[in-house]
């Protein structure tokens, strides 16, 4: 790792630099504001601090940070998927389940035969049987407590539905038996056809259309929800949402009195299902660019669309010329995700002002707006929270510098983290080429001055995620480094600490 | 005349313009032939309504397909009569007469096919084929392609094989959504996908002979800017011969320093791909302007069998604020298009352009290129069937201009200008409707289709 960057302490919070071996934060889900990471938290060594579990190793956390040397998981004898449950690591093989527990310096291994009953078809168990023996173990999900008894069931999917394996008895050495198979996925249907080939005569060929099925499903305790999307010819789509309740006292069969089906109104093609409200309803949201023809020179407008009532009412928020990194985050921590809009001052005013900015200005006036979600799932047309910030981009936009490109792609502004642990999202802005500033979010808006700052260097990029699992967001800085192995990327990890913890 | 407005001056033009109103953006427009002989017709499918327009401007015919119909074809029961419409509606195989709109459909027979499940909208598929000079219905089931007579009698059955993903990757996959998007926090969420395509082994006599595509190497406009710094082995190319023979390739790249000129190198290669000893790379020649991507159309403007060059160039605005504002307010910007013929005796594209065409384009088009050029709706095809490539494009949102290639070259003004019935129409199809080498064009707007039918000349050719 390169030279240590000075620790920054301001007020009750500060950063400490820590090792970040192999940690990746690969983006933020724009509909939930949650970052995607390549590890799972579990307190494997029982020291009270969450460790980082990867597909092939564990990195222990200590009060000072993370161990520099990862602890490898035992070499698997076949391709496997990896999940965690209550501080143990589980590996799923085509014919068995393995539990690994770290016990006084050694891995304690427990094996459960996977009594498949009717063997899954070719793609069963997430195509495990198709995976090459040498394929690296892959972090996945297959454990879920359907019976709500603290003992996880194994859930796998195949082409038609899900299979549930449950522990045969309370004995830790019992086998996992196939207890139910539910063919709940939508029927396979012809894929969207390609261009017709009825003319000329020599082009007429009998073509068998490809067939397809795709859906998403989720388990919430014993409740199973399947979401099927069907595209319509007019650039819209309807979603069919089917809910089941799995009765673990009745052989994991469905409770017939519970099953519900709901079909949305036709929704614009770019809307995706997501969870925005604090109730049990699935919402749909997305954003797209349009072109405003109000002015002499057409300018791009970003429109966020959302419905929380199955498409009966769709709300739209339009802003001039900026797509936020996150369209929705739970800004105030009340369990309801709020709508985020961002504006750029580059496009304000008349034609001459815009041209002048593009040709001469070295900074951008950037606006962040939060539309708080009301209890009824609606968003106010005007924002409840607003903030204006200056971002230096080194060169005028017309010169197409790196910082301007990063600004345009939404990389310099991030509202996904909570660095103070108060439930409000804080705003991270790379407001100068050499400085990252974090403005504290609250019910009254953003702080006028940053409550945390971090020095940056040219070419550094940042991500936000709670790496150490303490409830406070942390910063990962990435930079090109040819000597940093196959990734060609070096990283610094800055863990947020409060004076209480230190 | 139902739905078609024939323009009065059509008889004087290269194309007969047919304006078809009330066509929504979701409508499917495609050619198919309803008669045993003659040109193809233009079909417009919108929801379950099928409108059919003939090239001779006759009245449009309308067929209302049944709700939940999933597939249809324009196929003949007998080769010597007009085509009928074959429709799959659930398990029913229906036949609609194209010569009698008012006739009720005839139910030929019933059988379960992969098209039996109801669909939101029907789609055209090839459902008829010929075997031993007989026209048969070709209906895919879950495990076979069945050829049946029109009375339902099974004639042949070919098992379907090779279940595989149509492009790449596993046929079935399931992956966790982390972090969850629709599940509550801590929930378990997955996405699953199952995509497959079946294939059928048909007898040799029924096998389709795929059309030989002309070879070329193309790059994206953004890659084009990087090509300038790379060697000729990385350059895109197209065959010098208009017939697609690629033994001589035309390699091209933008020229430094500002990428506004084009470098051309000819590469002679032996027919044997493995024999690289006979490869000759001629020196680079520099032509002013940027090459319009020739890989789609490969123009041969003088009909000598070799692909010619079409380049465009435009003056640069100065970088002062006043100049940029003036440019934006002026709304248009000049562009110059040049044609360089290939001379097979000198083995080079002529350094002096054989034609220069100038026009003015909207400033926005200069900033946002489509397919690497600021022009829109560029078509380099033979519209008249004389073997010479003509050219056409839009210089504004309201018109489409056509330059006809003659023995004397191009004139400096367009031969014909066609007005769009609504602004901003885009080319959707280029079709030879009568199989005589004349390319017709179909444009789409938000509510209108403009069909420019390449009409026969006075001799009927």
Boltz contact constraints between the chains, C-beta under 6 A:
constraints:
  - contact:
      token1: [A, 32]
      token2: [B, 181]
      max_distance: 6.0
  - contact:
      token1: [A, 34]
      token2: [B, 179]
      max_distance: 6.0
  - contact:
      token1: [A, 123]
      token2: [B, 172]
      max_distance: 6.0
  - contact:
      token1: [A, 126]
      token2: [B, 174]
      max_distance: 6.0
  - contact:
      token1: [A, 127]
      token2: [B, 170]
      max_distance: 6.0
  - contact:
      token1: [A, 140]
      token2: [B, 176]
      max_distance: 6.0
  - contact:
      token1: [A, 141]
      token2: [B, 176]
      max_distance: 6.0
  - contact:
      token1: [A, 141]
      token2: [B, 188]
      max_distance: 6.0
  - contact:
      token1: [A, 144]
      token2: [B, 188]
      max_distance: 6.0
  - contact:
      token1: [A, 157]
      token2: [B, 174]
      max_distance: 6.0
  - contact:
      token1: [A, 157]
      token2: [B, 192]
      max_distance: 6.0
  - contact:
      token1: [A, 159]
      token2: [B, 172]
      max_distance: 6.0
  - contact:
      token1: [A, 159]
      token2: [B, 194]
      max_distance: 6.0
  - contact:
      token1: [A, 193]
      token2: [B, 123]
      max_distance: 6.0
  - contact:
      token1: [A, 196]
      token2: [B, 30]
      max_distance: 6.0
  - contact:
      token1: [A, 196]
      token2: [B, 124]
      max_distance: 6.0
  - contact:
      token1: [A, 198]
      token2: [B, 32]
      max_distance: 6.0
  - contact:
      token1: [A, 198]
      token2: [B, 74]
      max_distance: 6.0
  - contact:
      token1: [A, 198]
      token2: [B, 124]
      max_distance: 6.0
  - contact:
      token1: [A, 199]
      token2: [B, 31]
      max_distance: 6.0
  - contact:
      token1: [A, 199]
      token2: [B, 32]
      max_distance: 6.0
  - contact:
      token1: [A, 199]
      token2: [B, 40]
      max_distance: 6.0
  - contact:
      token1: [A, 204]
      token2: [B, 126]
      max_distance: 6.0
  - contact:
      token1: [A, 205]
      token2: [B, 208]
      max_distance: 6.0
  - contact:
      token1: [A, 206]
      token2: [B, 126]
      max_distance: 6.0
  - contact:
      token1: [A, 206]
      token2: [B, 129]
      max_distance: 6.0
  - contact:
      token1: [A, 206]
      token2: [B, 138]
      max_distance: 6.0
  - contact:
      token1: [A, 208]
      token2: [B, 140]
      max_distance: 6.0
  - contact:
      token1: [A, 208]
      token2: [B, 198]
      max_distance: 6.0
  - contact:
      token1: [A, 210]
      token2: [B, 166]
      max_distance: 6.0
  - contact:
      token1: [A, 210]
      token2: [B, 197]
      max_distance: 6.0
  - contact:
      token1: [A, 212]
      token2: [B, 195]
      max_distance: 6.0
  - contact:
      token1: [A, 213]
      token2: [B, 194]
      max_distance: 6.0
  - contact:
      token1: [A, 214]
      token2: [B, 193]
      max_distance: 6.0
  - contact:
      token1: [A, 216]
      token2: [B, 191]
      max_distance: 6.0
  - contact:
      token1: [A, 217]
      token2: [B, 190]
      max_distance: 6.0
  - contact:
      token1: [A, 218]
      token2: [B, 182]
      max_distance: 6.0
  - contact:
      token1: [A, 218]
      token2: [B, 183]
      max_distance: 6.0
  - contact:
      token1: [A, 218]
      token2: [B, 187]
      max_distance: 6.0
  - contact:
      token1: [A, 218]
      token2: [B, 189]
      max_distance: 6.0
  - contact:
      token1: [A, 219]
      token2: [B, 188]
      max_distance: 6.0
  - contact:
      token1: [A, 220]
      token2: [B, 183]
      max_distance: 6.0
  - contact:
      token1: [A, 220]
      token2: [B, 184]
      max_distance: 6.0
  - contact:
      token1: [A, 220]
      token2: [B, 187]
      max_distance: 6.0
  - contact:
      token1: [A, 232]
      token2: [B, 120]
      max_distance: 6.0
  - contact:
      token1: [A, 233]
      token2: [B, 26]
      max_distance: 6.0
  - contact:
      token1: [A, 233]
      token2: [B, 121]
      max_distance: 6.0
  - contact:
      token1: [A, 234]
      token2: [B, 26]
      max_distance: 6.0
  - contact:
      token1: [A, 273]
      token2: [B, 182]
      max_distance: 6.0
  - contact:
      token1: [A, 274]
      token2: [B, 181]
      max_distance: 6.0
  - contact:
      token1: [A, 274]
      token2: [B, 182]
      max_distance: 6.0
  - contact:
      token1: [A, 275]
      token2: [B, 182]
      max_distance: 6.0
  - contact:
      token1: [A, 282]
      token2: [B, 182]
      max_distance: 6.0
  - contact:
      token1: [A, 297]
      token2: [B, 328]
      max_distance: 6.0
  - contact:
      token1: [A, 351]
      token2: [B, 328]
      max_distance: 6.0
  - contact:
      token1: [A, 352]
      token2: [B, 325]
      max_distance: 6.0
  - contact:
      token1: [A, 355]
      token2: [B, 321]
      max_distance: 6.0
  - contact:
      token1: [A, 355]
      token2: [B, 324]
      max_distance: 6.0
  - contact:
      token1: [A, 355]
      token2: [B, 325]
      max_distance: 6.0
  - contact:
      token1: [A, 356]
      token2: [B, 321]
      max_distance: 6.0
  - contact:
      token1: [A, 359]
      token2: [B, 321]
      max_distance: 6.0
